Amino acid sequence: MTTYTTPVQRAACEAFPGADLLPFNVTDGIQATAAVQAGTTGNILFDFVFHETGDCKSRVEAYRRLLHAADKLIEIAQSLV
């Protein structure tokens, strides 16, 4: 079992809103990784953040990736109304 891939991934996951409600301790990279790999986080958005920030080398890179994804989600949502 592995831990968080980068310090940026750990920071992003620990900042996740409602992290305290997830069925594992997000400060424990081994628990978080195991939950994501097993599909038991119970939160698709957490899974996305975990995967999307896994190879980010900086907080700026993670910020840009997540902001780009948020923009795309807004576009999709707006197309539904």
VEXVEX-76979 format. One record per residue (C-alpha): residue number from 1; residue in three letters; x, y, z. Coordinates in pm, 1 decimal. Each point is the difference from the previous one (the first is absolute). Layout:
! residues N
+-----+------+----------+----------+----------+
| pos | code |       xx |       yy |       zz |
+-----+------+----------+----------+----------+
| NUM |  ala |        X |        Y |        Z |
...
+-----+------+----------+----------+----------+
***
This chain:
! residues 81
+-----+------+----------+----------+----------+
| pos | code |       xx |       yy |       zz |
+-----+------+----------+----------+----------+
|   1 |  met |      0.0 |      0.0 |      0.0 |
|   2 |  thr |    127.5 |    346.1 |    -80.4 |
|   3 |  thr |    -50.7 |    338.8 |    150.8 |
|   4 |  tyr |    -72.6 |    332.0 |   -166.0 |
|   5 |  thr |    199.8 |     41.8 |   -319.7 |
|   6 |  thr |    101.4 |    360.6 |     66.3 |
|   7 |  pro |    -31.2 |    255.4 |    281.1 |
|   8 |  val |   -233.6 |    192.7 |   -232.7 |
|   9 |  gln |   -235.7 |   -297.4 |    -26.9 |
|  10 |  arg |     -2.1 |    -31.7 |    377.5 |
|  11 |  ala |    -73.0 |    371.5 |     47.6 |
|  12 |  ala |   -284.2 |    -10.1 |   -253.2 |
|  13 |  cys |   -157.5 |   -305.2 |    160.0 |
|  14 |  glu |     33.8 |    138.1 |    352.0 |
|  15 |  ala |   -165.9 |    324.4 |   -115.0 |
|  16 |  phe |   -296.3 |   -191.0 |   -143.0 |
|  17 |  pro |   -328.2 |    142.4 |    137.6 |
|  18 |  gly |   -165.0 |   -251.1 |    231.7 |
|  19 |  ala |    313.8 |   -213.1 |     21.7 |
|  20 |  asp |    -91.0 |    -79.3 |    359.5 |
|  21 |  leu |   -317.1 |   -171.9 |   -128.0 |
|  22 |  leu |    186.2 |   -243.3 |   -225.5 |
|  23 |  pro |     27.0 |   -360.7 |    126.1 |
|  24 |  phe |    377.8 |     23.4 |     46.0 |
|  25 |  asn |    257.3 |    241.4 |    136.9 |
|  26 |  val |    113.3 |    227.2 |   -286.5 |
|  27 |  thr |    316.8 |     90.2 |    188.6 |
|  28 |  asp |    104.0 |   -364.9 |    -32.5 |
|  29 |  gly |    119.4 |    -43.9 |   -357.7 |
|  30 |  ile |     -9.5 |   -377.9 |     25.4 |
|  31 |  gln |   -368.0 |      3.5 |    103.0 |
|  32 |  ala |    -89.7 |    255.0 |   -268.1 |
|  33 |  thr |    184.2 |   -189.3 |   -273.0 |
|  34 |  ala |   -158.7 |   -329.6 |    104.6 |
|  35 |  ala |   -348.7 |    153.1 |      0.2 |
|  36 |  val |     44.9 |    154.3 |   -344.4 |
|  37 |  gln |    145.9 |   -320.1 |   -145.2 |
|  38 |  ala |   -279.7 |   -209.9 |    151.1 |
|  39 |  gly |   -269.3 |    244.8 |   -111.7 |
|  40 |  thr |   -123.8 |     46.1 |    355.1 |
|  41 |  thr |     48.5 |    373.1 |     59.4 |
|  42 |  gly |   -370.1 |     56.8 |    -54.3 |
|  43 |  asn |     84.4 |    327.2 |   -173.6 |
|  44 |  ile |     67.1 |     22.0 |   -373.0 |
|  45 |  leu |    127.4 |    356.2 |     31.9 |
|  46 |  phe |    261.5 |   -106.3 |    255.7 |
|  47 |  asp |    109.3 |   -278.3 |   -236.0 |
|  48 |  phe |     33.5 |    255.2 |   -279.1 |
|  49 |  val |    208.0 |    239.4 |    211.3 |
|  50 |  phe |    219.6 |   -290.2 |    112.7 |
|  51 |  his |     67.5 |   -114.3 |   -356.1 |
|  52 |  glu |     27.1 |    345.3 |   -156.3 |
|  53 |  thr |    258.7 |    127.1 |    249.0 |
|  54 |  gly |    202.1 |   -322.1 |     18.1 |
|  55 |  asp |    275.2 |    114.1 |   -231.4 |
|  56 |  cys |     -6.7 |    374.9 |     63.6 |
|  57 |  lys |    340.8 |    141.3 |     79.7 |
|  58 |  ser |   -129.2 |    324.8 |    148.9 |
|  59 |  arg |   -306.4 |    152.3 |    160.5 |
|  60 |  val |    -28.3 |    234.4 |   -298.6 |
|  61 |  glu |    -19.5 |   -295.8 |   -237.8 |
|  62 |  ala |   -266.8 |   -166.5 |    217.0 |
|  63 |  tyr |   -191.8 |    326.8 |     20.3 |
|  64 |  arg |      2.7 |     37.3 |   -378.1 |
|  65 |  arg |   -111.1 |   -358.7 |    -58.2 |
|  66 |  leu |   -284.6 |     18.4 |    249.5 |
|  67 |  leu |   -109.8 |    342.1 |   -124.7 |
|  68 |  his |     -3.7 |   -128.8 |   -358.8 |
|  69 |  ala |   -213.3 |   -296.8 |    107.8 |
|  70 |  ala |   -237.6 |    230.6 |    189.9 |
|  71 |  asp |    -39.1 |    217.5 |   -309.8 |
|  72 |  lys |    -86.6 |   -306.6 |   -208.9 |
|  73 |  leu |   -253.3 |   -116.3 |    259.0 |
|  74 |  ile |   -163.7 |    344.2 |     -5.4 |
|  75 |  glu |    -22.8 |    -19.0 |   -380.8 |
|  76 |  ile |   -168.3 |   -338.1 |     23.8 |
|  77 |  ala |   -240.0 |    118.4 |    269.0 |
|  78 |  gln |    -91.9 |    309.7 |   -197.4 |
|  79 |  ser |    -76.5 |   -208.6 |   -306.8 |
|  80 |  leu |   -268.2 |   -181.5 |    197.8 |
|  81 |  val |   -217.5 |    305.6 |     60.6 |
+-----+------+----------+----------+----------+
***
